[in-house]
Amino acid sequence: MKISQIIKEKRKHLGLTQENIAEYLGVSIPAVSKWENGTTYPDITLLPGLARLLKTDLNTLMSFNEEMSEVEIKNVVMKVQSIIQEDGFEDGFQFALDQVRAFPTCENLIYSLGVFLQPSLGLQSVEHQSKYREELAKLYFRIRNSENIEIKKEAISFLFYLHCEKEEYEKAATLLNDYPADTKLMMAYLHQQKKEYEPACVLLEHRMLEIAVEMQSILIALTQVSLSENRGDDAEELACIQEQLAKQFGILECTAYTAKLECAINKKDAEYCTKILSLLLASMEGKTDISSNILYKHLNLSDDNMDNLPRQLLSSMIEQLKSELHDETSFLKENSEFQSLLRRYREYLER
């Protein structure tokens, strides 16, 4: 709410007339009328007395503590869009700046306008785009330390890429110290801009491996949920996708069958279980060399650590499948092929 509206509403709430205000403050009635119409503003020396007269504080009078509602912010953005379409980008951008000046501490307003104006600037045939980008940078600089994670990420991201564009690499790197999320992709971009391709590849490959493993975990969890909801066909399809993902992204082959094993146990299919377990054992007995995959050729993965992962996974699976500990796998207890596989697993672990 603007100061003009606050003065008018507070005055009426207290039962005061414009004449009363003028008399108490020693100004003319037309002056008070202009304040309430937004034509002029009270002199700074009158503000403390005006606040006391209206039984409020300066922060409220000047709207320092006021935030715009989500609806109001949405309406402002729509208004900016309308002005750009009808009168051009310059007028729309100026209107946006006027709104920020009226609500200089409203982070959500700055964030929403920034998110809208960035792509709009790129889509418009606007001269002197760098000028507008610099103005946006000033706005984002205000909210770079926001407690709202999404606002902080957006602000730092914009400033980071702008510094990279201007070849201000030290400033860009410094910004990442406060970035509230994983910075691997941004650091990789920074190295790429500086033509430091080796560290860029290391970061990109490391992030890709992390994402692939995370996707695999999600697919396994979705398979488990589908089984719990008795959606067997969905579970089987998800298990196939999980297997393909593990193989396509060069993740440890032994993990490719994890979801399928869940499906086999759920179906109490001893033949299916032993088939999958046999594939698991074969994949584990082979040499683990993820670093030979073209997707991860720049990663320095320890062979010892990679060799230990299948063993750890295998040990966990054996515990899960021991029929005497888990009722859901009791159907395997008398299966001779399964018992033979267990003996092979134990021999593998003892090597």
N, C-alpha and C positions, 0 to 999 in steps of 0.2 A: 504494500500500500504506500502511495506517495505521501509526502509531507502535507500536501494540500488537502488530501482526503482525511488525514489524521487530524489536522487542525479543525476541519469542519465537523467531523463526527464527534470529537471530544468536546467541542464547544456546545454542540446541540445536546449531547448527553448530560452536560452540567447545567443546561438551561441558560446559557449565556448567549447574548446577541453579539453581532459584529461590533456594535457600538460599545458594548461592555469591554470587549477585548481591546478596542482602540483606546478607550479611556484609561484602562488599567496600564497599558504599555506606553501611552503617550504618542500614539501614531494616529493617522487618519483612518476613517472608516473605509474609504476606497482602497487604502493599503491592505487592510485585512481582507477585503473582498478579493483583491488580486492574489493574495496568498492562497485563498481557498479555491480560486479558479486555476491556480497553477501558472498564472502569468508572471508573477515575481515570487521571490522567496524572502522570508524575514531576514533582517540583518543579523549577522552572527552574534552581535552583542545582545540581541533581544531573545535569543534562543533559551538561555537559562530561565529568564522570567516567564517566557511563554510556556515552557514545560511545567513550571510550578503552577502557573495559572490554570493550565489544563489538567493538573493533578496527574502528571505522567513524568517520565524521565527522558533524558536526552536520547538515549539509545532507541527508545520506542518512537519518539518524535521524529528522529532522523532515519528510522527503519533499519538501524544497524543490525538488530537481532532478527530481522524478519527474513523468512525463507519463502520462496514461491512454492506453491503446491505443484504436484505433478501435472494436474490439469492445466494450470496457468502456464507452466513451462511448455507443455505440448502445444498450447494455443500460440505462444510466442514463436515457436519453431515453425508452425504452420503459417503464421503471418509473415515470417522471414521468407519462406518458400513462395508465398503469394507475391510478395514485393519483387523478388528476384525474377519470377516469371513475367510480371507485368511491367516493371520499371528497370530491370537490370540488376546485375550482381552488386554493383557499387551501392545502390540504395538499400538493398536488402542487408548487405554487410553493415552499413552504417546504422540501420535500425537495430540490428543485433547488438552492436556496440553500445547503443543508447540504453538498451535493456540491461546490459551488464553494468553500466554506470549507475543505473537506478537501483540495482541489487548487486553491489560489488562483492559481497561475501557469499553469494549463493552459488556454491560449487556445482550443484546439479544443473543450474542454468548454463553456466560456462561449459560444462561437460556436454550437455545436450546440443548446444549451439555449435560447439567444436566438431562433434561427431557428424552433424548435418552439413556444416560449411566445408569441411575438408573434401568430401567427394563432390560436392556442388562446385567447388572451385575448379576441380579437375575436369568436370564435364562442361563448364562454361567457356566460351571464347573470351577470356578476360585478359586484358592487358595488365602488365605489371603484377603477375601472379606472385612474384617473390615478396612484393609489398604486403599482400594479404596474408601470406604465410608467416611473415614476421609478426603481423598483428595477432594472428592465431597463436603464435609462439608465446607472445606476452601473456595471453589469456591462460594458456596451458601452464606457463611458469608459475602462475598464482596457485594452481591446484595440484602441483607436482607432489606436495607433501600431504595430500588429503588422507584422512583416516579411512575413507571409502576405497577399498582395494581396486575396484574397477575404474574409478576415476583416476586414481594414482597411476595405474597401469597405462591407461589411455594417454595421460599427460606426458609421462616419461617416454612412452613409445614415440609419440609425435616429436618431442624434442630430440630424442636420440637419432631418429632418421633424418631430421633436419640438420643436425650437427654433422652427420656422416655426409650428407649431400654437400655441405659447405666445407668438407674436409677438415672439420674441427674434431679430430679423432680423440684427443685427450678429453675434451668435454663430453663426448659421447660415451666414452668408457666410464667416466666418473658417474654419469647418470645411472648406469647399470648397478652401481653399489646399492641404490635404494629401490631397485625394481622388485616388486613383491611377487615374483614368479620366476620360473626357470629362465635363465638368460642365454642358454646355449645357442639358440638360433640367432639371437641378436648379436652375440659375440662372434658367431661365425660370419654374419653379414659384415661386421666391422673388419674382421681379418680379410674378408674377400675384397672389400673396398680398398684396403691397404695393400692388396696383392700378396697377402700372406696365405697362400693356398693350403699349405700343409696343416696348420692349426685349424683352418676353416673346415677342412675335410674331417679332421678328428672330431670336432664338435658336432658336425652334422651327422656323422655316422653313429656317434655315441647316442645322440638324441633319437635317431631312427631306431636303434636297438631298444632303447627304453620304451618308445611308443609301441613297437611290435610286441614286446613282452607284456606291456600293459593291455594291449588289445587281446592278446591270448588269454590273459587272466579274466578279462571281461567275458570272453566267449565261453570259457569253462564255467564261470558263474552262471551265465545265461542257460547253459546246458543243464546245470544242476536245478535251476528254477523250473525249467521246462519239465524235467523229470518229476519234480515235486508236485507240479500241476497236472501230471499225467498227460503231458503233451509229447508223447514218445517220438512222433515223426519230426516235430520241431527240434527236439533234442538231437536226433540223429543228424539232421541237416546242419545244426550249429556245430556238432562235433566234426563233421566233414570240413566245414569252413575253418575250424580251429586247426585241424591237421594241415590243410593247405597253407594257412597263414604261417605256421611254424616252418614249413618246408620252403615256401617262397621267400621268406625273410631270413632264412639261414639260422633260425633259432635252433637250439639243441634238438636233434631229431627225436630224442627220447621223449621230449615233451609233446610231440605231435599227436600222440595217442592218448593223452590224458583224458580228454572229454569222451573219446570213444570207449575207454575203459569204464567210465561212469555209466554210460549207456548199457554196456554189456552186463555190469553188475546189477543194474536196475531190472534188466530183462531176465536175470538169473540164467543166463545162457553160458554154460560151462565151456562149450566149444568156442564161442565167440571170445570169451575171456582169455582162454589159453592161446588163441590165435594172436590176440593183441599183445599179450604178455610175451609171446615168442618174438614178435616184432620189436618190442621194447628191449628185450635182452640183446637181440642182434644189433640194434642201433647203439646200445651201450658198450658192447664189446668192440665196436669199431673205434678208430681214432677220432677224437674230438678236435676239430680244427676250424673253428668258426672264423678265425682271422684270415683263412684262405678264401673266404667268400668275397666277391667283388664289392659287396655292400659295406664291408668292414675292413678293407685292405689297409687303412691307415691306423687302425686301432692296434695298440700293443697289448693284446690279451694274453695273460699268463696261461701257458699250457697246463701247468699244475692246477691252477684254480679251475680251469674249464674241465679238466679230467675229474675233479672232485665233485662237480655238480651232478653228473649222472649217478654217481655213487650215493650222494645224499638223497636224490630223488628216488632211487631204487630202494634204498633202506626204508624210506617213508612208505612206499607202495607195499613193500612186504608186510610191514606192520599193519597196514590197512586191510590186506587180504588174508591175514591169518584167521582162518575160520573159527578158531577157538576163542578169538577176541571179538569178532564182529558177526552178529547173527545174519546180517545181510549178505555175507559171503559164505555162509555155511553150506550152500549148495555145491561148493567146490571141494568140500572136505574129503569126499570119497573119490574124487576124480584123479585117476592115476597120472594123467598127463600134466595136471596142475601140480601135483606133488613132485613130479620129475622136474618141472620148471623151477619150483622152489629150491630144489637141490642145486640146480645150475646157478640160480641167483646167489645162493650162499657161497658157492665156489667162486663166483665172480667177485663178490665182496671181499673174500679172503685173499685175493691175489695181491 
